[in-house]
Structures are given as C-alpha cells and as structure tokens.
Amino acid sequence: MRLHGLFPAPQKSVSNLHWTGKATDLVELLYALDTCDCINNGEIGVEELADALSEIFGVEIKNCYNVYMNMKRRKDDSRTYFLDELREKLNKRMVESDLKGGKFKKR
C-alpha cells in the first residue's frame, strides 16, 4: 500500500473502516467525488477531501495531484480503471440479484 509514498505509516482511523484497495484507486475515487460535487455541494477542495478520506480510512493520502496527472496520461480508451471496475461489478451484482428474484446476498 505504500505505493509511491501515497500511504506512509497508517494513522489512527476514526472508524473501523480501512482502505485495502490500491492507493491510486482511492485517489481516482477522490477526484470523481470532487468532480461530481457530491460532497458539501462541491464546496470542498481536493486536499480537504483527501484529508477527510484519510481520516475515515486510516491512511494518509499524499501526492494526489501527481497521481491524478498519471491517471491523465493513461493511454487506454478509458483512463478511469477503478471507476470502470466499480460500475461493471455493481451492474453484474444487480443482474445476478434479478436472476435470483431480487434477493440481495449479504456478506
């Protein structure tokens, strides 16, 4: 997780939630939330949002802008790998739920 200095020594989390995905995935999600203005009606900056997510998930997010710039340099059709995966898996889950009569399988 300590990829490119994004996640140094873990901080004490304010919850029992801990980010276990890739550091770049969290930054991709952070920028998506910021872009959609769905936190505080968009009245929050990237750094403040990074601090909030760091506190929630017990990690320190560093170098957000550098990660974002690397995301912009991606050469594939889509540069949002994590968001694409989220969309694909959620749609698959809904289809599977429909096939099972709408039952939601708890974990």
C-alpha positions as a Markdown table, in Angstrom:
| # | Residue | x | y | z |
|---|---|---|---|---|
| 1 | Met | 0.0 | 0.0 | 0.0 |
| 2 | Arg | 2.9 | 2.4 | 0.5 |
| 3 | Leu | 3.0 | 2.9 | -3.2 |
| 4 | His | 5.0 | 6.0 | -4.3 |
| 5 | Gly | 4.8 | 7.5 | -0.8 |
| 6 | Leu | 1.0 | 7.7 | -1.0 |
| 7 | Phe | 0.3 | 5.7 | 2.1 |
| 8 | Pro | 3.0 | 6.3 | 4.8 |
| 9 | Ala | 2.7 | 4.8 | 8.2 |
| 10 | Pro | -1.0 | 4.3 | 9.0 |
| 11 | Gln | -2.8 | 6.8 | 11.1 |
| 12 | Lys | -5.4 | 6.0 | 13.7 |
| 13 | Ser | -8.7 | 5.6 | 12.0 |
| 14 | Val | -11.8 | 7.3 | 13.3 |
| 15 | Ser | -13.8 | 4.2 | 12.3 |
| 16 | Asn | -13.4 | 0.5 | 11.7 |
| 17 | Leu | -13.1 | 1.2 | 8.0 |
| 18 | His | -9.7 | 0.7 | 6.4 |
| 19 | Trp | -8.8 | 1.2 | 2.8 |
| 20 | Thr | -7.5 | -2.1 | 1.4 |
| 21 | Gly | -7.5 | -1.3 | -2.3 |
| 22 | Lys | -4.8 | 0.3 | -4.3 |
| 23 | Ala | -3.7 | 3.8 | -3.4 |
| 24 | Thr | -4.4 | 5.0 | -7.0 |
| 25 | Asp | -7.9 | 3.7 | -6.8 |
| 26 | Leu | -8.6 | 5.8 | -3.7 |
| 27 | Val | -7.3 | 8.9 | -5.4 |
| 28 | Glu | -9.3 | 8.1 | -8.5 |
| 29 | Leu | -12.4 | 7.9 | -6.3 |
| 30 | Leu | -11.5 | 11.1 | -4.6 |
| 31 | Tyr | -11.2 | 13.0 | -7.8 |
| 32 | Ala | -14.5 | 11.5 | -9.0 |
| 33 | Leu | -16.3 | 12.7 | -5.9 |
| 34 | Asp | -14.7 | 16.1 | -6.2 |
| 35 | Thr | -15.7 | 16.4 | -9.9 |
| 36 | Cys | -19.3 | 15.4 | -9.2 |
| 37 | Asp | -19.7 | 18.0 | -6.4 |
| 38 | Cys | -21.4 | 15.4 | -4.3 |
| 39 | Ile | -19.6 | 16.3 | -1.0 |
| 40 | Asn | -20.7 | 19.6 | 0.6 |
| 41 | Asn | -22.2 | 20.6 | -2.8 |
| 42 | Gly | -18.7 | 20.9 | -4.2 |
| 43 | Glu | -17.6 | 23.4 | -1.6 |
| 44 | Ile | -14.6 | 21.3 | -0.6 |
| 45 | Gly | -11.2 | 21.2 | -2.2 |
| 46 | Val | -9.2 | 18.1 | -3.3 |
| 47 | Glu | -6.8 | 18.5 | -0.4 |
| 48 | Glu | -9.6 | 18.8 | 2.2 |
| 49 | Leu | -11.4 | 15.9 | 0.7 |
| 50 | Ala | -8.2 | 13.9 | 0.8 |
| 51 | Asp | -7.7 | 14.7 | 4.5 |
| 52 | Ala | -11.3 | 13.6 | 5.2 |
| 53 | Leu | -10.9 | 10.3 | 3.4 |
| 54 | Ser | -7.5 | 9.8 | 5.1 |
| 55 | Glu | -9.3 | 10.1 | 8.4 |
| 56 | Ile | -12.2 | 7.9 | 7.5 |
| 57 | Phe | -10.0 | 5.1 | 6.1 |
| 58 | Gly | -7.0 | 5.4 | 8.5 |
| 59 | Val | -4.4 | 6.2 | 5.7 |
| 60 | Glu | -2.6 | 9.3 | 4.7 |
| 61 | Ile | -3.1 | 10.3 | 1.1 |
| 62 | Lys | -0.2 | 12.1 | -0.4 |
| 63 | Asn | 0.7 | 13.4 | -3.8 |
| 64 | Cys | -2.9 | 13.4 | -5.1 |
| 65 | Tyr | -2.1 | 15.8 | -7.9 |
| 66 | Asn | 0.8 | 13.6 | -9.1 |
| 67 | Val | -1.4 | 10.5 | -9.1 |
| 68 | Tyr | -4.1 | 12.5 | -11.0 |
| 69 | Met | -1.6 | 13.6 | -13.6 |
| 70 | Asn | -0.5 | 10.0 | -14.0 |
| 71 | Met | -4.2 | 9.0 | -14.5 |
| 72 | Lys | -4.5 | 11.6 | -17.2 |
| 73 | Arg | -1.5 | 10.0 | -19.0 |
| 74 | Arg | -3.1 | 6.6 | -19.3 |
| 75 | Lys | -3.3 | 5.5 | -22.9 |
| 76 | Asp | -6.4 | 3.2 | -22.9 |
| 77 | Asp | -9.9 | 4.1 | -24.1 |
| 78 | Ser | -10.8 | 4.8 | -20.5 |
| 79 | Arg | -8.5 | 6.4 | -18.0 |
| 80 | Thr | -10.7 | 5.6 | -15.0 |
| 81 | Tyr | -9.8 | 2.0 | -14.4 |
| 82 | Phe | -11.2 | 1.8 | -10.8 |
| 83 | Leu | -14.4 | 3.6 | -11.6 |
| 84 | Asp | -15.0 | 1.4 | -14.6 |
| 85 | Glu | -14.5 | -1.7 | -12.4 |
| 86 | Leu | -16.9 | -0.4 | -9.8 |
| 87 | Arg | -19.6 | 0.2 | -12.5 |
| 88 | Glu | -19.1 | -3.2 | -14.1 |
| 89 | Lys | -19.2 | -5.1 | -10.8 |
| 90 | Leu | -22.2 | -3.2 | -9.5 |
| 91 | Asn | -24.2 | -3.8 | -12.7 |
| 92 | Lys | -23.2 | -7.5 | -12.6 |
| 93 | Arg | -24.4 | -7.7 | -9.0 |
| 94 | Met | -27.7 | -6.2 | -9.9 |
| 95 | Val | -28.2 | -8.6 | -12.8 |
| 96 | Glu | -27.3 | -11.6 | -10.6 |
| 97 | Ser | -29.8 | -10.3 | -8.0 |
| 98 | Asp | -32.5 | -10.0 | -10.6 |
| 99 | Leu | -31.9 | -13.6 | -11.6 |
| 100 | Lys | -32.3 | -14.7 | -8.0 |
| 101 | Gly | -35.6 | -13.0 | -7.7 |
| 102 | Gly | -34.3 | -9.7 | -6.4 |
| 103 | Lys | -32.6 | -11.3 | -3.3 |
| 104 | Phe | -29.6 | -9.4 | -2.0 |
| 105 | Lys | -26.9 | -11.7 | -0.8 |
| 106 | Lys | -25.3 | -10.3 | 2.4 |
| 107 | Arg | -21.6 | -10.8 | 3.0 |
